[in-house]
Amino acid sequence: MSYTPWLKTIEPLVGGFRGKRVLDVGCDWAARLVQQLVTEFGAEEAVGVNLIAQDRQYLPQARTMCADVTKLPFAEGEFEVIVSSSAFEHIRGLDKGLSEMHRVLKPGGSLYSMFGPIWSTSYGHHIWFNHKGKEYTYHNVILPPWCHLLLERSELQARLKDHAAPPLIEAILDWVYHSDGQNRLFFEDYETLFRESPFRSLFVRGYEYKELSSKYEAGMDPGVFDRLHSRYPRNHNWLYDGMTVLLRKD
């Protein structure tokens, strides 16, 4: 996977990467992003952090660390740019994480993040597990939309009984209802967190991943939004599959 197109989109928004120290929060396992920041975009140094990353030097200026974003092992103002791809939906204690990211940024530094699916989207359960050597994700297992918010475990189990073997059904149910992989924040929760963080928000916006969301929309019925509103009256941004955010440290 190449992050080049994504980084080219971000580059002007953060004032460029060349000659800067860049932190990648939630880095990919192969450290492709931190390496590309150095080799293609001229970063002085790129460091990736993830709870499941290895402490490893990939290039003289590119490395990864096993680190918790809520307790970053860096000095104040150590980076000029922070980027994050598909990670914020997994961070528990995101308020503390935002405070830590703000701390390690230099004044004038930028944080750009793109993430999803979020808990309030139709496939917010974010299924992603391996069962008997095969990977099952929200891309190849299309569950009833918002089942994690609207259906009890027994109801979803009944809907799945004719579509998969019992062991696989149990694995799906365990993920949907008990996985700790998601922080279970709704779109509005993120808006509040960014607004109340020490950063200045330049933009916070939702996006729809139409190629995938259309598969879930096919399973919607006319009353689904009434049921969502009845159960979650404070929430209303149900069709955003993710968010992009640009924050600045003044």
C-alpha positions in Angstrom: 0.0 0.0 0.0 1.3 3.4 -0.9 0.4 6.5 1.2 1.8 8.9 -1.5 -1.6 10.2 -2.8 -2.9 10.7 0.8 0.3 12.5 1.9 0.2 14.7 -1.2 -3.3 15.8 -0.2 -2.2 16.5 3.3 1.1 18.2 2.5 -0.1 21.7 1.7 -2.6 21.6 4.7 0.2 21.1 7.2 2.7 23.4 5.5 4.8 20.6 4.0 6.9 17.8 5.5 10.4 18.7 4.1 12.9 19.3 6.9 10.4 18.6 9.6 10.0 16.0 12.4 6.8 14.1 11.8 4.9 11.8 14.2 2.6 9.1 12.8 0.0 8.1 15.4 -1.3 4.6 14.9 1.4 3.7 12.4 1.0 0.8 10.0 2.7 -2.5 10.8 5.1 -2.3 7.9 6.0 1.4 8.6 5.4 2.3 5.0 4.1 5.8 5.9 7.1 6.8 8.0 9.4 5.6 5.4 7.6 7.4 2.6 7.6 10.6 4.7 11.4 10.5 4.6 12.2 9.1 1.1 9.5 10.9 -0.9 8.6 14.0 1.2 11.9 14.9 2.7 11.0 14.8 6.4 14.0 15.3 8.7 12.7 12.4 10.8 9.5 10.4 10.9 8.5 8.4 14.0 5.5 6.0 14.1 3.8 5.0 17.4 1.3 2.2 18.0 0.6 -0.1 20.9 1.3 -3.1 18.6 4.3 -1.7 16.9 7.9 -2.9 17.4 10.7 -0.7 18.4 12.5 -0.7 15.1 14.7 1.5 13.0 13.7 1.2 9.3 15.9 4.0 7.9 18.3 6.4 9.6 15.5 8.9 9.8 12.5 6.6 10.1 11.5 4.4 13.0 8.6 2.9 14.9 8.0 2.5 18.6 5.6 0.6 20.8 4.0 3.5 22.6 0.6 4.7 24.0 -0.6 7.9 22.5 -2.1 8.9 26.0 1.5 8.7 27.4 3.8 9.7 24.6 7.6 9.2 25.4 8.6 12.5 23.8 9.6 16.0 25.0 7.4 19.0 24.7 7.4 20.5 21.2 9.5 17.7 19.7 7.5 17.5 16.4 6.2 20.0 13.8 3.6 17.8 12.2 1.4 14.9 13.4 -0.5 12.7 11.0 -2.8 9.8 11.7 -4.6 7.4 9.4 -7.4 5.0 10.5 -6.4 5.1 14.2 -8.5 7.6 16.2 -11.5 5.2 16.2 -9.4 2.7 18.2 -8.0 5.1 20.8 -9.5 4.8 24.2 -8.9 8.0 26.3 -8.8 10.1 23.1 -9.1 13.3 25.2 -5.8 12.4 26.9 -4.3 11.4 23.6 -5.2 14.8 22.1 -3.6 16.6 25.1 -0.4 14.5 24.6 -0.3 15.2 20.9 -0.7 18.9 21.6 2.1 18.7 24.1 4.6 17.1 21.7 3.8 19.6 18.9 5.7 22.8 18.5 3.7 26.0 18.5 2.3 26.5 15.0 2.4 22.7 14.4 -0.5 20.8 12.8 -2.3 17.6 13.4 -4.1 16.0 10.5 -6.2 12.8 11.0 -8.5 10.8 8.8 -10.3 7.9 10.4 -13.3 5.6 10.3 -15.6 3.7 10.5 -16.9 5.4 13.6 -19.3 3.8 16.0 -22.3 5.7 14.7 -21.9 4.6 11.1 -23.9 1.6 9.7 -20.9 -0.7 10.0 -19.4 0.9 13.1 -18.8 -2.5 14.7 -15.7 -2.5 12.5 -15.5 -6.3 12.2 -11.9 -7.4 11.6 -10.8 -10.8 12.9 -9.3 -14.1 11.7 -11.3 -17.3 12.0 -9.8 -20.6 11.0 -7.2 -19.0 8.8 -9.6 -16.6 7.0 -9.9 -12.9 7.6 -13.4 -11.5 8.1 -14.0 -7.7 7.9 -16.8 -5.3 7.5 -15.9 -5.4 3.8 -16.7 -9.1 3.2 -19.3 -9.6 6.0 -22.2 -7.3 5.4 -24.3 -7.3 8.6 -27.6 -5.5 9.0 -26.9 -1.8 9.2 -26.5 -0.5 12.7 -27.0 -3.9 14.2 -24.5 -3.1 16.9 -26.7 -0.2 18.0 -30.2 -1.6 17.3 -30.2 -5.4 17.7 -29.7 -7.5 20.8 -27.2 -10.4 20.5 -30.0 -12.9 20.2 -31.7 -11.0 17.4 -28.5 -10.8 15.3 -27.8 -14.4 16.0 -31.3 -15.4 14.7 -30.6 -13.3 11.5 -27.3 -15.1 10.9 -28.3 -18.7 11.6 -28.9 -19.6 7.9 -25.9 -17.7 6.6 -22.9 -19.1 8.5 -21.7 -22.0 10.6 -22.3 -21.7 14.4 -18.6 -21.2 15.3 -18.3 -18.3 12.8 -21.6 -16.8 14.0 -20.3 -16.8 17.6 -17.0 -15.2 16.5 -19.0 -12.4 14.7 -21.3 -11.9 17.7 -18.4 -11.7 20.1 -16.7 -9.1 18.0 -19.9 -7.0 17.5 -20.9 -6.9 21.2 -17.7 -7.4 23.1 -14.7 -6.3 21.1 -12.6 -3.6 22.7 -11.1 -2.7 19.4 -13.4 0.3 19.0 -13.7 3.2 21.4 -17.4 3.4 20.7 -17.5 7.1 20.1 -20.3 8.6 18.0 -19.7 11.4 15.5 -20.9 14.0 17.9 -18.6 12.7 20.6 -15.6 13.4 18.3 -16.9 16.8 17.5 -17.1 17.6 21.2 -13.6 16.2 21.9 -12.0 18.2 19.2 -13.8 21.4 20.3 -12.8 20.9 23.9 -9.2 19.9 23.2 -6.3 22.4 23.6 -6.0 22.6 19.8 -7.6 25.2 17.5 -9.9 23.4 15.0 -9.3 24.4 11.4 -11.8 21.9 10.1 -13.7 18.9 11.4 -15.8 17.2 8.8 -17.5 13.9 8.0 -17.1 11.8 4.9 -19.1 9.0 3.3 -17.3 5.9 1.8 -20.0 5.4 -0.9 -18.4 2.3 -2.4 -18.9 0.4 0.9 -21.8 2.2 2.5 -24.0 1.5 -0.5 -23.7 -2.2 0.4 -25.1 -1.5 3.8 -27.8 1.0 2.6 -29.3 -1.9 0.6 -30.2 -3.5 3.9 -31.9 -0.5 5.4 -35.7 -0.3 6.0 -37.9 2.8 6.1 -38.0 2.9 9.9 -34.3 2.5 10.7 -33.7 6.2 11.3 -36.8 6.4 13.5 -35.4 3.6 15.7 -32.0 5.3 15.8 -33.5 8.6 16.9 -35.7 6.9 19.5 -32.8 5.1 21.1 -30.2 7.8 20.6 -32.0 11.1 20.5 -28.9 13.3 21.0 -27.3 11.9 17.8 -28.1 12.5 14.2 -25.0 12.1 12.0 -25.7 8.5 11.0 -24.4 8.5 7.4 -20.9 9.7 8.0 -18.5 6.7 7.7 -15.5 8.6 9.1 -14.0 12.0 9.8 -11.2 14.2 8.6 -9.8 16.8 11.0 -7.1 19.5 10.8 -6.0 20.9 14.2 -3.4 23.6 15.0 -1.4 24.3 18.1 -1.2 28.1 18.5 
